[in-house]
Amino acid sequence: NFDLPFCCFLRFADLKEGDVVRHDGKRSDGYLEHIFKHAAKELFGMDVKEITYKALKNKDFQEVTLEKDGETVLRFAAAYGFRNIQNMVLKLKKGKFLYHFVEVLACPGGCLNGKGQAQTEDGKADRALLAQMEELYTAIPVRLPETNLQVQRMYQDWLEGMDSKKVQDTLHTTYSAVNQSTSSLDIKW
């Protein structure tokens, strides 16, 4: 088990049009690629340049692994869409989901394919527009959160330095097993 800082806060009032940047990764989805590369470097001293996704049951349920000395040391998954999320929860309950990190997005195909995006008149995803949005997204320059001046200022001014107790208390978390609840509000998947 390990914990990682969540360093994505920005002071948007200070941003100008040319300051728009994106996180590492090919799509607008979450931070799986950035966190994977950061974990590989921080935990195992490995500089990962390219990530290879392995589709498991479908293109919206994929896995990324890191091997060191023939042993898998990191195992991340991306589960997009409710069907994949349900399958993931079932496997978690059975103890058969052995991932260090899971990125979960409700929209099949990721964020750009969400219901808030442009659709054709019959309510289906506009594939041409989706491809155009992905192309525009990848044209935005990548800037790692740790090199962002606003993030550095936040660590210095608000969080009292990179290794402060306030950083640990505010930005880090650990996970442990949760006892089964008998509440009638529990969701049964």
C-alpha positions as CSV (number, residue, x, y, z in Angstrom):
1,N,0.0,0.0,0.0
2,F,1.1,3.5,-0.7
3,D,-0.3,7.0,-0.6
4,L,0.2,9.8,-3.1
5,P,-0.4,13.5,-2.9
6,F,-3.3,15.0,-4.8
7,C,-1.6,18.1,-6.3
8,C,-4.1,19.5,-8.8
9,F,-5.3,22.7,-7.2
10,L,-5.1,25.9,-9.3
11,R,-5.9,29.4,-8.7
12,F,-8.0,29.9,-11.8
13,A,-8.2,33.7,-11.4
14,D,-4.5,33.9,-12.2
15,L,-4.8,31.8,-15.5
16,K,-4.6,33.4,-18.9
17,E,-5.7,31.9,-22.2
18,G,-2.2,30.7,-23.0
19,D,-1.8,29.1,-19.6
20,V,-4.2,26.3,-20.3
21,V,-2.4,23.0,-19.9
22,R,-3.4,19.3,-19.5
23,H,-2.1,16.4,-17.5
24,D,0.0,13.6,-18.9
25,G,-2.0,11.1,-20.9
26,K,-3.5,10.8,-24.4
27,R,-7.1,11.5,-23.4
28,S,-9.0,13.9,-21.1
29,D,-9.8,11.1,-18.6
30,G,-8.5,11.1,-15.1
31,Y,-5.0,11.1,-13.9
32,L,-4.1,7.3,-14.2
33,E,-1.1,7.9,-16.5
34,H,0.3,10.7,-14.4
35,I,-0.1,8.8,-11.1
36,F,1.3,5.6,-12.7
37,K,4.4,7.4,-13.9
38,H,4.8,9.3,-10.7
39,A,4.4,6.1,-8.6
40,A,6.9,4.2,-10.8
41,K,9.5,6.9,-10.3
42,E,8.9,7.6,-6.6
43,L,8.4,4.0,-5.4
44,F,10.7,2.0,-7.7
45,G,13.1,4.6,-9.3
46,M,11.8,3.7,-12.8
47,D,11.2,6.5,-15.4
48,V,8.3,5.3,-17.5
49,K,8.0,7.2,-20.8
50,E,5.1,5.3,-22.5
51,I,2.2,3.4,-20.9
52,T,0.6,0.4,-22.6
53,Y,-3.0,-0.3,-21.8
54,K,-4.2,-3.9,-22.0
55,A,-7.9,-4.2,-22.7
56,L,-9.4,-6.9,-20.5
57,K,-13.1,-7.7,-21.2
58,N,-13.7,-4.6,-23.4
59,K,-12.0,-1.3,-24.4
60,D,-13.5,0.5,-21.4
61,F,-11.9,-1.9,-18.9
62,Q,-8.2,-1.8,-19.2
63,E,-5.1,-2.5,-17.1
64,V,-1.6,-1.0,-16.9
65,T,1.2,-2.9,-15.1
66,L,4.8,-2.2,-14.2
67,E,7.3,-5.0,-13.9
68,K,10.6,-4.9,-12.1
69,D,13.0,-7.9,-12.1
70,G,10.2,-10.1,-13.6
71,E,7.7,-9.2,-10.9
72,T,4.6,-7.1,-11.3
73,V,5.1,-4.2,-8.8
74,L,2.3,-1.9,-9.9
75,R,-1.1,-2.8,-11.3
76,F,-3.6,-0.1,-12.2
77,A,-7.0,-0.3,-13.9
78,A,-9.3,2.0,-15.8
79,A,-13.0,1.1,-15.5
80,Y,-15.3,3.3,-17.6
81,G,-19.1,2.9,-17.8
82,F,-21.5,1.6,-15.2
83,R,-21.3,-2.1,-16.4
84,N,-17.5,-2.1,-15.8
85,I,-17.9,-0.3,-12.5
86,Q,-20.5,-2.9,-11.4
87,N,-18.1,-5.8,-12.4
88,M,-15.3,-4.0,-10.5
89,V,-17.3,-3.7,-7.3
90,L,-18.4,-7.4,-7.5
91,K,-14.7,-8.5,-7.9
92,L,-13.7,-6.2,-5.0
93,K,-16.3,-7.8,-2.8
94,K,-15.0,-11.2,-3.7
95,G,-11.4,-10.2,-3.0
96,K,-10.4,-10.9,-6.7
97,F,-9.6,-7.3,-7.7
98,L,-5.9,-6.9,-7.0
99,Y,-5.2,-3.3,-8.2
100,H,-3.2,-0.6,-6.5
101,F,-5.1,2.1,-8.2
102,V,-8.4,2.2,-10.1
103,E,-9.6,5.1,-12.2
104,V,-13.4,5.0,-12.4
105,L,-15.4,7.1,-14.9
106,A,-19.1,6.8,-15.3
107,C,-19.1,7.6,-19.1
108,P,-18.2,4.7,-21.4
109,G,-15.3,5.9,-23.5
110,G,-14.2,8.5,-20.9
111,C,-15.0,12.1,-20.2
112,L,-15.1,13.4,-23.7
113,N,-17.8,10.8,-24.5
114,G,-20.0,11.9,-21.6
115,K,-23.7,12.9,-21.9
116,G,-22.8,16.5,-21.5
117,Q,-21.0,16.4,-24.8
118,A,-22.3,17.1,-28.3
119,Q,-24.5,14.5,-29.7
120,T,-26.2,13.8,-33.0
121,E,-29.9,14.7,-33.3
122,D,-31.0,11.2,-32.5
123,G,-29.1,11.4,-29.1
124,K,-26.1,9.3,-30.1
125,A,-22.4,10.3,-29.6
126,D,-21.1,12.3,-32.6
127,R,-18.0,10.2,-33.4
128,A,-16.5,12.8,-35.7
129,L,-16.9,15.5,-33.1
130,L,-15.5,13.2,-30.4
131,A,-12.4,12.6,-32.6
132,Q,-12.0,16.3,-33.2
133,M,-12.3,17.0,-29.4
134,E,-9.6,14.4,-28.7
135,E,-7.3,15.9,-31.3
136,L,-7.8,19.4,-29.8
137,Y,-7.2,18.0,-26.4
138,T,-3.9,16.3,-27.3
139,A,-2.7,19.6,-28.9
140,I,-2.8,21.3,-25.5
141,P,0.7,21.3,-23.9
142,V,1.3,18.9,-21.0
143,R,2.6,20.4,-17.7
144,L,3.1,18.2,-14.7
145,P,1.4,19.4,-11.6
146,E,4.6,19.5,-9.7
147,T,6.1,22.0,-12.2
148,N,3.1,24.3,-12.1
149,L,3.9,27.6,-10.4
150,Q,0.4,27.8,-8.9
151,V,0.8,24.4,-7.3
152,Q,4.2,25.3,-6.0
153,R,2.8,28.5,-4.5
154,M,0.0,26.5,-2.9
155,Y,2.5,24.1,-1.3
156,Q,4.6,27.0,0.0
157,D,2.0,29.5,1.1
158,W,-1.0,27.4,2.2
159,L,0.5,23.9,2.9
160,E,3.7,25.2,4.7
161,G,6.1,23.3,2.4
162,M,6.3,20.0,0.5
163,D,6.9,17.7,3.5
164,S,4.8,19.4,6.2
165,K,2.3,17.8,8.5
166,K,-0.3,19.9,6.8
167,V,0.5,18.2,3.5
168,Q,0.2,14.8,5.0
169,D,-3.1,15.7,6.8
170,T,-4.7,17.5,3.8
171,L,-3.5,15.7,0.6
172,H,-2.6,12.1,1.6
173,T,-4.9,9.3,2.4
174,T,-4.8,5.6,3.3
175,Y,-7.4,3.0,2.7
176,S,-8.5,0.1,4.8
177,A,-11.3,-2.5,4.7
178,V,-14.7,-1.2,5.6
179,N,-17.0,-3.3,7.8
180,Q,-20.2,-4.5,6.2
181,S,-23.1,-2.2,7.0
182,T,-26.6,-3.5,7.6
183,S,-28.2,-0.2,6.4
184,S,-31.1,-0.6,4.1
185,L,-29.5,2.1,2.0
186,D,-26.7,-0.2,0.9
187,I,-26.6,-0.7,-2.9
188,K,-26.6,-4.3,-3.9
189,W,-24.9,-4.8,-7.3
